[in-house]
Amino acid sequence: MSERLHVRTSAREICATLSQTEPSTSQTGKPKVIRAWSPPSSKNSRRVAGGRTTLPGLLSMYGVCGCCGALRPRYKRLVDNIFPEDPEDGLVKANMEKLTFYALSAPEKLDRIGAYLSERLSRDVARHRYGYVCIAMEALDQLLMACHCQSINLFVESFLKMVQKLLEADKPDLQILGTNSFVKFANIEEDTPSYHRSYDFFVSRFSEMCHSSYEDPDIRTKIRMAGIKGLQGVVRKTVNDELQANIWDPQHMDKIVPSLLFNLQQGEGTESRSPSPLQASEKEKESPAELTERCFRELLGRAAYGNIKNAVNPVLMHLDNHSLWEGKSFAVRCFKIIMYSIQSQHSHLVIQQLLGHLDANSKNSATVRAGIVEVLLEAAAIASSGSVGPTVLEVFNTLLRQLRLSVDYELTGSYDSCGNIGSKVIKEHEERELQEAVIKTIGSFSNILPTYQRSEVMLFIMGKIPVPGMHPALASAKSGFEGSRMIQVMLLKSLLQVTTGFQSTNMLTALPSSFLDPLLSLTLMEDAEIRLLVLEILVSLIDRHANRPKFSSISIISDISVLKLKVDKCSRQDNLFMKKHSQQLYRHIYLACKEENSARPHFETLYALLALISMELANEEVVVDLIRLALAMQDLALSNEEMLPLYNRCAVHALSAAYLNLICQLTTVPSFCQHVHEVIEMRQKEVPFILPEGVFIENPSIPKCLDKLEGDVLFLQSKITEVLGGSGYNTDRLATPYIPQFTGTAPYRYSSQAFLLFHAPQMKTGSQRGRALGRLSPLQVEVESRNSPEKEERTPAEEITFETLKNAIVDSIGMEEQERERRRQVVEKFQKAPFEEIAAHCGARDDVIQSDISA
């Protein structure tokens, strides 16, 4: 009974004290109702009597402890104690240590501590008491760093609510404060996963801060940097947590990546750093662009195989939306960062996305397409070997398709198949720049491929070159013949890029018949540019020891040892290749010398081709054949059966002299070298215009005729046969004059003939067309081969009389008209008829001819 009276007396005193301290009226002027204390019920009385209820617990039961600090829960008192009376004094460190110790000792109270701190912070923000806001956030940071218990998730929820509250504030300082706290939290590795935590708000808010347009530039920079750091923190916190919402989803990447690119673009003047950048200086850390680049690299470095697409797509869209392809520099910088940051085995994914984007922009302006191609070029240069992926041919197919479209756009002036001019003006020079960029990119891609894949690419490109009778044309019907010619030039340039630096130990695999036959057929075209490209491709493929630069120009070299040539013994595979294809190569070299529109580059390339064959593929038989070929070229320039211009005749003489001077030193036969040097010395004295130094100059002095070339200024076949015979060479072969022979199969002959008939309109005169067709006539070639001096004596020529000539003149008028009409019909047929019809016609003719020959 005495204990019960003591409790009642104590409670009555506390209530009286509270009633005296509290004002009798509220702020609204109404009297405040203070509930009088009433004695507890009999049940409560029994609990008190039993000694199980203390005074603080009793007062808490009736809601009185909230009004008395001494009776409040301990965690609240500990939280209150960390706040000083003057916020400028900062956090009370001693009390903060007590709060931390309490949180570690009673982790079940951690969520209540967080909730109470959140309540206080919300109240301080509303009352603009920013000093206490900073103290509350500092306390939260310290608690996060110290506590890693099982119940930290609930505390984190309160923490994130407070950070969100700060980020929603209008004050930049509060936004920066909240961001810094979030970054500290992001660096904490939690022991327990979170199943329900969401960062959608933070991604949106930090992205918005990255685009801040605050008036004060210094504050604007700080806000943007805070946004970048916040995005970096979100990525770090979520990228490795499988239970979190996937940060790689498009809904997040479409906000994060453009925000980073926006800030990266502001510092476009700075150069992109190496793949492994060194630690940035303090000055660089103050730059949003440098901070953005580090964040962007970190984001891409964490991207797995399935996330590359979602990370790169926003980059492509950002460059599209802001027209950044045309400038090229920023787009190239972005993809350099991407290629250096992602894992090397994922490089082909980026390249495939760029190729797909190039296709999607096929009807965009040439500058946009050129920008994408330029980025592809840089990406291919960075990609590791073999990283183009399994779809190697698809890469080149896309680039070749863009090349064809560019040619069509240039010739038609429209982005559609119709002939009408589109709404966009197509500029010819821009399309040409695009074409050159595509060709360079093809070469860049081929450089990272292994040898076997490069061979496949060569065959693939050759299959795309329009050769009537062999391969279909790529150009559209609207672009016509000029389109086919331009496609041929562009694809040959692409093929030259692929073959540059190509080295194969086996020429049979490097130059199979399926590749070599159509390539050599292009050497018979009237177009000088196409012929030169074909010769360059052959030189590039045969040159396996980098000797080509030493033969960049034609000259008489007195001692070839100064060139330091790299010469290896001809292998068995090379011997087999020359047995199979040597006559074909000789024939096209010889025919190339008979072209009227050949210029100095053609003869220089022919000289390099002959020299490289001599060093890479030569055995005793090949050396003899090459000497025969050089002497046949001299005879060609002397007889002038093809009515070549004087310059071409002098150039062929000079080419023959330069090559014989080279081959005689390679054979190391003293008497052979002596004869060649004597002829060259005599030419230098009497006829310098048939030596390289007199022809291949800017303004050569060419005489009006070359009829007096004889005697000591010419290389004598009999003399060379004699001196080489004494050294063990096959004098029988050398004594036989060279006659071009066709060694291909019948279908190939007719295909080549169809090729020339198709291109007959581009030849200058009827006599040229007749000569060209005569070169490819299989009957003529085979009859000449069969009746050549190597086989048997020629049959006597038919006797020509006056009556024969008279009848020929009378009949020639009608025959000429018939022949002209027949040729017109043949040309029209090969130009307009479907390929299947032409192939069937040629096959039928081949069967008839073969049966006649067999009979």
Secondary structure as the mmCIF struct_conf table of DSSP 4:
data_model
#
loop_
_struct_conf.conf_type_id
_struct_conf.id
_struct_conf.beg_label_comp_id
_struct_conf.beg_label_asym_id
_struct_conf.beg_label_seq_id
_struct_conf.end_label_comp_id
_struct_conf.end_label_asym_id
_struct_conf.end_label_seq_id
HELX_RH_AL_P HELX_RH_AL_P1 SER A 2 THR A 21
BEND BEND1 GLU A 22 GLU A 22
BEND BEND2 SER A 24 SER A 24
STRN STRN1 THR A 25 THR A 25
TURN_TY1_P TURN_TY1_P1 GLN A 27 THR A 28
BEND BEND3 GLY A 29 LYS A 30
STRN STRN2 PRO A 31 PRO A 31
HELX_LH_PP_P HELX_LH_PP_P1 LYS A 32 VAL A 33
HELX_LH_PP_P HELX_LH_PP_P2 ARG A 35 TRP A 37
HELX_LH_PP_P HELX_LH_PP_P3 PRO A 39 SER A 41
HELX_RH_AL_P HELX_RH_AL_P2 SER A 42 ALA A 49
TURN_TY1_P TURN_TY1_P2 GLY A 50 GLY A 51
HELX_RH_AL_P HELX_RH_AL_P3 LEU A 55 MET A 61
TURN_TY1_P TURN_TY1_P3 TYR A 62 GLY A 63
HELX_RH_3T_P HELX_RH_3T_P1 CYS A 65 CYS A 67
HELX_RH_3T_P HELX_RH_3T_P2 GLY A 69 LEU A 71
BEND BEND4 ARG A 72 ARG A 72
HELX_RH_AL_P HELX_RH_AL_P4 ARG A 74 ASN A 81
TURN_TY1_P TURN_TY1_P4 ILE A 82 ILE A 82
BEND BEND5 PHE A 83 PHE A 83
BEND BEND6 GLU A 85 ASP A 86
HELX_RH_3T_P HELX_RH_3T_P3 PRO A 87 ASP A 89
HELX_RH_AL_P HELX_RH_AL_P5 LYS A 93 SER A 105
HELX_RH_3T_P HELX_RH_3T_P4 PRO A 107 LYS A 109
HELX_RH_AL_P HELX_RH_AL_P6 LEU A 110 ALA A 126
TURN_TY1_P TURN_TY1_P5 ARG A 127 HIS A 128
HELX_RH_AL_P HELX_RH_AL_P7 TYR A 130 ALA A 146
TURN_TY1_P TURN_TY1_P6 GLN A 150 SER A 151
HELX_RH_AL_P HELX_RH_AL_P8 ILE A 152 LEU A 167
TURN_TY1_P TURN_TY1_P7 GLU A 168 GLU A 168
BEND BEND7 ALA A 169 ASP A 170
HELX_RH_AL_P HELX_RH_AL_P9 PRO A 172 ALA A 186
TURN_TY1_P TURN_TY1_P8 ASN A 187 ASN A 187
BEND BEND8 ASP A 191 THR A 192
BEND BEND9 TYR A 195 HIS A 196
HELX_RH_AL_P HELX_RH_AL_P10 ASP A 200 CYS A 210
TURN_TY1_P TURN_TY1_P9 HIS A 211 HIS A 211
BEND BEND10 GLU A 215 ASP A 216
HELX_RH_AL_P HELX_RH_AL_P11 PRO A 217 THR A 238
TURN_TY1_P TURN_TY1_P10 VAL A 239 ASN A 240
TURN_TY1_P TURN_TY1_P11 GLU A 242 LEU A 243
BEND BEND11 GLN A 244 GLN A 244
TURN_TY1_P TURN_TY1_P12 ILE A 247 TRP A 248
BEND BEND12 ASP A 249 ASP A 249
HELX_RH_AL_P HELX_RH_AL_P12 PRO A 250 GLN A 266
TURN_TY1_P TURN_TY1_P13 GLY A 267 GLY A 269
BEND BEND13 THR A 270 THR A 270
HELX_LH_PP_P HELX_LH_PP_P4 GLU A 271 SER A 272
BEND BEND14 PRO A 275 SER A 276
HELX_LH_PP_P HELX_LH_PP_P5 PRO A 277 SER A 281
HELX_RH_AL_P HELX_RH_AL_P13 GLU A 282 LYS A 285
TURN_TY1_P TURN_TY1_P14 GLU A 286 GLU A 286
HELX_RH_AL_P HELX_RH_AL_P14 PRO A 288 GLY A 301
TURN_TY1_P TURN_TY1_P15 ARG A 302 ARG A 302
HELX_RH_3T_P HELX_RH_3T_P5 TYR A 305 ASN A 307
HELX_RH_AL_P HELX_RH_AL_P15 ILE A 308 ASN A 321
TURN_TY1_P TURN_TY1_P16 HIS A 322 SER A 323
TURN_TY1_P TURN_TY1_P17 TRP A 325 GLY A 327
HELX_RH_AL_P HELX_RH_AL_P16 SER A 329 SER A 341
BEND BEND15 ILE A 342 ILE A 342
HELX_RH_3T_P HELX_RH_3T_P6 SER A 344 HIS A 346
HELX_RH_AL_P HELX_RH_AL_P17 SER A 347 ALA A 360
TURN_TY1_P TURN_TY1_P18 ASN A 361 LYS A 363
BEND BEND16 ASN A 364 ASN A 364
HELX_RH_AL_P HELX_RH_AL_P18 ALA A 366 ILE A 382
BEND BEND17 ALA A 383 ALA A 383
HELX_LH_PP_P HELX_LH_PP_P6 SER A 384 SER A 384
TURN_TY1_P TURN_TY1_P19 SER A 385 VAL A 388
BEND BEND18 PRO A 390 PRO A 390
HELX_RH_AL_P HELX_RH_AL_P19 VAL A 392 THR A 412
BEND BEND19 SER A 414 ASN A 420
BEND BEND20 SER A 423 LYS A 424
HELX_LH_PP_P HELX_LH_PP_P7 VAL A 425 LYS A 427
HELX_RH_AL_P HELX_RH_AL_P20 GLU A 428 ASN A 447
TURN_TY1_P TURN_TY1_P20 ILE A 448 ILE A 448
BEND BEND21 LEU A 449 LEU A 449
HELX_RH_AL_P HELX_RH_AL_P21 THR A 451 LYS A 464
BEND BEND22 ILE A 465 ILE A 465
STRN STRN3 VAL A 467 VAL A 467
TURN_TY1_P TURN_TY1_P21 PRO A 468 MET A 470
STRN STRN4 HIS A 471 HIS A 471
BEND BEND23 ALA A 475 ALA A 475
TURN_TY1_P TURN_TY1_P22 ALA A 477 SER A 479
HELX_RH_AL_P HELX_RH_AL_P22 GLY A 480 THR A 499
TURN_TY1_P TURN_TY1_P23 THR A 500 GLY A 501
BEND BEND24 THR A 505 THR A 505
HELX_RH_AL_P HELX_RH_AL_P23 MET A 507 ALA A 510
BEND BEND25 LEU A 511 LEU A 511
HELX_RH_AL_P HELX_RH_AL_P24 SER A 513 SER A 521
HELX_RH_3T_P HELX_RH_3T_P7 LEU A 522 LEU A 524
BEND BEND26 MET A 525 GLU A 526
HELX_RH_AL_P HELX_RH_AL_P25 ALA A 528 ILE A 542
BEND BEND27 HIS A 545 ALA A 546
HELX_RH_3T_P HELX_RH_3T_P8 ARG A 548 PHE A 551
BEND BEND28 SER A 552 SER A 553
BEND BEND29 SER A 558 SER A 558
HELX_RH_3T_P HELX_RH_3T_P9 ILE A 560 LEU A 563
HELX_LH_PP_P HELX_LH_PP_P8 LYS A 569 SER A 571
HELX_RH_AL_P HELX_RH_AL_P26 ARG A 572 ALA A 592
TURN_TY1_P TURN_TY1_P24 CYS A 593 LYS A 594
TURN_TY1_P TURN_TY1_P25 GLU A 596 ASN A 597
HELX_RH_AL_P HELX_RH_AL_P27 ARG A 600 GLU A 616
BEND BEND30 LEU A 617 LEU A 617
HELX_RH_AL_P HELX_RH_AL_P28 GLU A 620 SER A 639
TURN_TY1_P TURN_TY1_P26 GLU A 641 GLU A 642
HELX_RH_AL_P HELX_RH_AL_P29 LEU A 646 THR A 667
TURN_TY1_P TURN_TY1_P27 THR A 668 THR A 668
HELX_RH_AL_P HELX_RH_AL_P30 PRO A 670 GLU A 686
HELX_RH_3T_P HELX_RH_3T_P10 PRO A 688 ILE A 690
BEND BEND31 LEU A 691 LEU A 691
HELX_RH_AL_P HELX_RH_AL_P31 PRO A 692 VAL A 695
BEND BEND32 PHE A 696 ASN A 699
BEND BEND33 LYS A 704 LYS A 704
TURN_TY1_P TURN_TY1_P28 ASP A 707 LYS A 708
HELX_RH_3T_P HELX_RH_3T_P11 GLY A 711 VAL A 713
BEND BEND34 LEU A 714 LEU A 714
HELX_RH_AL_P HELX_RH_AL_P32 GLN A 717 GLY A 725
TURN_TY1_P TURN_TY1_P29 GLY A 726 GLY A 728
HELX_RH_AL_P HELX_RH_AL_P33 THR A 731 ALA A 735
BEND BEND35 THR A 736 THR A 736
HELX_LH_PP_P HELX_LH_PP_P9 PRO A 737 TYR A 738
BEND BEND36 GLY A 744 GLY A 744
HELX_RH_AL_P HELX_RH_AL_P34 ALA A 746 PHE A 758
TURN_TY1_P TURN_TY1_P30 HIS A 759 HIS A 759
HELX_RH_3T_P HELX_RH_3T_P12 ALA A 760 GLN A 762
BEND BEND37 MET A 763 THR A 765
HELX_RH_AL_P HELX_RH_AL_P35 GLY A 766 LEU A 776
HELX_RH_AL_P HELX_RH_AL_P36 PRO A 778 ARG A 786
TURN_TY1_P TURN_TY1_P31 ASN A 787 ASN A 787
BEND BEND38 SER A 788 SER A 788
TURN_TY1_P TURN_TY1_P32 PRO A 789 LYS A 791
BEND BEND39 GLU A 792 GLU A 792
HELX_LH_PP_P HELX_LH_PP_P10 GLU A 793 ILE A 800
HELX_RH_AL_P HELX_RH_AL_P37 PHE A 802 LYS A 832
BEND BEND40 ALA A 833 ALA A 833
HELX_RH_AL_P HELX_RH_AL_P38 PHE A 835 SER A 854
#
